[in-house]
Amino acid sequence: MDVAVQGAKQTAPEEIQALARAKVAKLGRLTPVLERAEVRLSEDRDAPGSGRKVCEVTITGHGHTLRAKAAADEVPVAVDKVVDKLEHQVERLKGKLVGRSHPRRSHTLPKD
């Protein structure tokens, strides 16, 4: 999965970018349908003086789009929260895709 990390007003530090890339790239292993992820790191616009950090992730691929947003006091915590939300969405998507490719068979009883 191709992961792009952006800072809203300034570039994020390299260690934060590496952390975000590693955690979001793990989601690509769960469902190979997803091809590209964009991670945006910014400060909370609702409470600018609070210093809360926001992590927004958009994952796209093969007509599917997954989005999640989380805020925390520190960037690594916000990244962890957003990855937890996306794991749930990826599992749901994978279940839908597997269910579509393996339809249930109707079990009819043979007539005697």
C-alpha atoms as a printed R data frame, in Angstrom:
    type eleno elety resid chain resno       x       y      z
1   ATOM     1    CA   MET     A     1   0.000   0.000  0.000
2   ATOM     2    CA   ASP     A     2   1.250   3.454 -0.902
3   ATOM     3    CA   VAL     A     3   1.112   5.744  2.162
4   ATOM     4    CA   ALA     A     4   1.495   9.535  1.944
5   ATOM     5    CA   VAL     A     5   1.905  11.531  5.166
6   ATOM     6    CA   GLN     A     6   1.207  15.273  5.197
7   ATOM     7    CA   GLY     A     7   1.274  17.964  7.822
8   ATOM     8    CA   ALA     A     8  -1.458  20.597  7.611
9   ATOM     9    CA   LYS     A     9   0.665  23.752  7.945
10  ATOM    10    CA   GLN     A    10   4.135  22.287  8.317
11  ATOM    11    CA   THR     A    11   5.831  19.012  7.537
12  ATOM    12    CA   ALA     A    12   5.607  16.370 10.212
13  ATOM    13    CA   PRO     A    13   8.846  15.144 11.828
14  ATOM    14    CA   GLU     A    14  10.441  12.143 10.133
15  ATOM    15    CA   GLU     A    15   9.929   9.782 13.116
16  ATOM    16    CA   ILE     A    16   6.205  10.633 13.208
17  ATOM    17    CA   GLN     A    17   5.940  10.057  9.445
18  ATOM    18    CA   ALA     A    18   7.674   6.672  9.776
19  ATOM    19    CA   LEU     A    19   5.367   5.655 12.635
20  ATOM    20    CA   ALA     A    20   2.241   6.636 10.680
21  ATOM    21    CA   ARG     A    21   3.461   4.865  7.520
22  ATOM    22    CA   ALA     A    22   4.236   1.653  9.391
23  ATOM    23    CA   LYS     A    23   0.920   1.463 11.236
24  ATOM    24    CA   VAL     A    24  -1.277   2.369  8.253
25  ATOM    25    CA   ALA     A    25   0.652   0.048  5.896
26  ATOM    26    CA   LYS     A    26  -0.249  -2.899  8.159
27  ATOM    27    CA   LEU     A    27  -3.902  -2.338  7.227
28  ATOM    28    CA   GLY     A    28  -3.029  -3.020  3.591
29  ATOM    29    CA   ARG     A    29  -2.061  -6.569  4.480
30  ATOM    30    CA   LEU     A    30  -5.557  -7.283  5.788
31  ATOM    31    CA   THR     A    31  -7.246  -6.382  2.506
32  ATOM    32    CA   PRO     A    32  -5.134  -6.229 -0.657
33  ATOM    33    CA   VAL     A    33  -7.942  -4.340 -2.451
34  ATOM    34    CA   LEU     A    34  -6.872  -1.089 -0.781
35  ATOM    35    CA   GLU     A    35  -4.076   0.631 -2.700
36  ATOM    36    CA   ARG     A    36  -3.449   4.165 -1.411
37  ATOM    37    CA   ALA     A    37  -3.591   5.869  1.975
38  ATOM    38    CA   GLU     A    38  -3.330   9.559  2.810
39  ATOM    39    CA   VAL     A    39  -2.492  10.532  6.385
40  ATOM    40    CA   ARG     A    40  -3.016  14.165  7.392
41  ATOM    41    CA   LEU     A    41  -1.651  15.393 10.713
42  ATOM    42    CA   SER     A    42  -2.880  18.733 12.036
43  ATOM    43    CA   GLU     A    43  -3.871  20.636 15.134
44  ATOM    44    CA   ASP     A    44  -7.476  20.637 16.356
45  ATOM    45    CA   ARG     A    45  -9.366  23.491 14.651
46  ATOM    46    CA   ASP     A    46 -12.276  23.343 17.101
47  ATOM    47    CA   ALA     A    47 -10.034  24.177 20.070
48  ATOM    48    CA   PRO     A    48  -6.897  25.852 18.692
49  ATOM    49    CA   GLY     A    49  -5.432  26.730 22.080
50  ATOM    50    CA   SER     A    50  -5.753  23.222 23.500
51  ATOM    51    CA   GLY     A    51  -2.804  21.780 21.564
52  ATOM    52    CA   ARG     A    52  -4.722  18.627 20.640
53  ATOM    53    CA   LYS     A    53  -3.391  16.823 17.574
54  ATOM    54    CA   VAL     A    54  -5.688  15.386 14.900
55  ATOM    55    CA   CYS     A    55  -4.914  12.484 12.602
56  ATOM    56    CA   GLU     A    56  -7.132  11.946  9.544
57  ATOM    57    CA   VAL     A    57  -6.663   8.947  7.251
58  ATOM    58    CA   THR     A    58  -8.318   8.259  3.894
59  ATOM    59    CA   ILE     A    59  -7.733   4.865  2.276
60  ATOM    60    CA   THR     A    60  -8.855   4.197 -1.298
61  ATOM    61    CA   GLY     A    61  -8.731   1.359 -3.783
62  ATOM    62    CA   HIS     A    62 -10.912  -0.463 -6.308
63  ATOM    63    CA   GLY     A    63 -13.897   1.819 -5.727
64  ATOM    64    CA   HIS     A    64 -13.786   1.602 -1.929
65  ATOM    65    CA   THR     A    65 -13.036   4.530  0.367
66  ATOM    66    CA   LEU     A    66 -12.435   4.312  4.107
67  ATOM    67    CA   ARG     A    67 -12.047   7.395  6.304
68  ATOM    68    CA   ALA     A    68 -11.304   7.904  9.975
69  ATOM    69    CA   LYS     A    69 -10.390  10.816 12.200
70  ATOM    70    CA   ALA     A    70  -9.109  10.877 15.777
71  ATOM    71    CA   ALA     A    71  -7.758  13.524 18.142
72  ATOM    72    CA   ALA     A    72  -5.429  13.203 21.128
73  ATOM    73    CA   ASP     A    73  -2.913  15.232 23.090
74  ATOM    74    CA   GLU     A    74   0.010  13.520 21.331
75  ATOM    75    CA   VAL     A    75   0.400  12.509 17.676
76  ATOM    76    CA   PRO     A    76   1.322   8.809 18.286
77  ATOM    77    CA   VAL     A    77  -1.815   8.343 20.395
78  ATOM    78    CA   ALA     A    78  -3.966   9.928 17.677
79  ATOM    79    CA   VAL     A    79  -2.384   7.616 15.070
80  ATOM    80    CA   ASP     A    80  -3.112   4.568 17.256
81  ATOM    81    CA   LYS     A    81  -6.752   5.602 17.704
82  ATOM    82    CA   VAL     A    82  -7.262   6.143 13.989
83  ATOM    83    CA   VAL     A    83  -5.661   2.789 13.128
84  ATOM    84    CA   ASP     A    84  -8.005   1.028 15.583
85  ATOM    85    CA   LYS     A    85 -11.014   2.640 13.881
86  ATOM    86    CA   LEU     A    86  -9.735   1.707 10.436
87  ATOM    87    CA   GLU     A    87  -9.046  -1.907 11.463
88  ATOM    88    CA   HIS     A    88 -12.745  -2.272 12.255
89  ATOM    89    CA   GLN     A    89 -13.735  -0.742  8.905
90  ATOM    90    CA   VAL     A    90 -11.273  -2.955  7.002
91  ATOM    91    CA   GLU     A    91 -12.622  -6.093  8.701
92  ATOM    92    CA   ARG     A    92 -16.180  -5.115  7.724
93  ATOM    93    CA   LEU     A    93 -15.117  -4.449  4.128
94  ATOM    94    CA   LYS     A    94 -13.287  -7.760  3.934
95  ATOM    95    CA   GLY     A    95 -16.364  -9.576  5.254
96  ATOM    96    CA   LYS     A    96 -18.533  -7.951  2.606
97  ATOM    97    CA   LEU     A    97 -16.090  -8.811 -0.172
98  ATOM    98    CA   VAL     A    98 -15.735 -12.437  0.931
99  ATOM    99    CA   GLY     A    99 -19.517 -12.763  1.343
100 ATOM   100    CA   ARG     A   100 -20.047 -11.439 -2.157
101 ATOM   101    CA   SER     A   101 -17.550 -13.851 -3.699
102 ATOM   102    CA   HIS     A   102 -18.869 -16.865 -1.758
103 ATOM   103    CA   PRO     A   103 -22.676 -16.667 -1.858
104 ATOM   104    CA   ARG     A   104 -24.641 -18.884  0.465
105 ATOM   105    CA   ARG     A   105 -26.191 -21.925 -1.033
106 ATOM   106    CA   SER     A   106 -29.839 -22.538 -0.458
107 ATOM   107    CA   HIS     A   107 -30.316 -25.864  1.213
108 ATOM   108    CA   THR     A   108 -33.394 -27.591 -0.121
109 ATOM   109    CA   LEU     A   109 -34.492 -30.930  1.166
110 ATOM   110    CA   PRO     A   110 -34.775 -33.667 -1.412
111 ATOM   111    CA   LYS     A   111 -38.356 -34.819 -2.027
112 ATOM   112    CA   ASP     A   112 -38.970 -38.443 -1.260
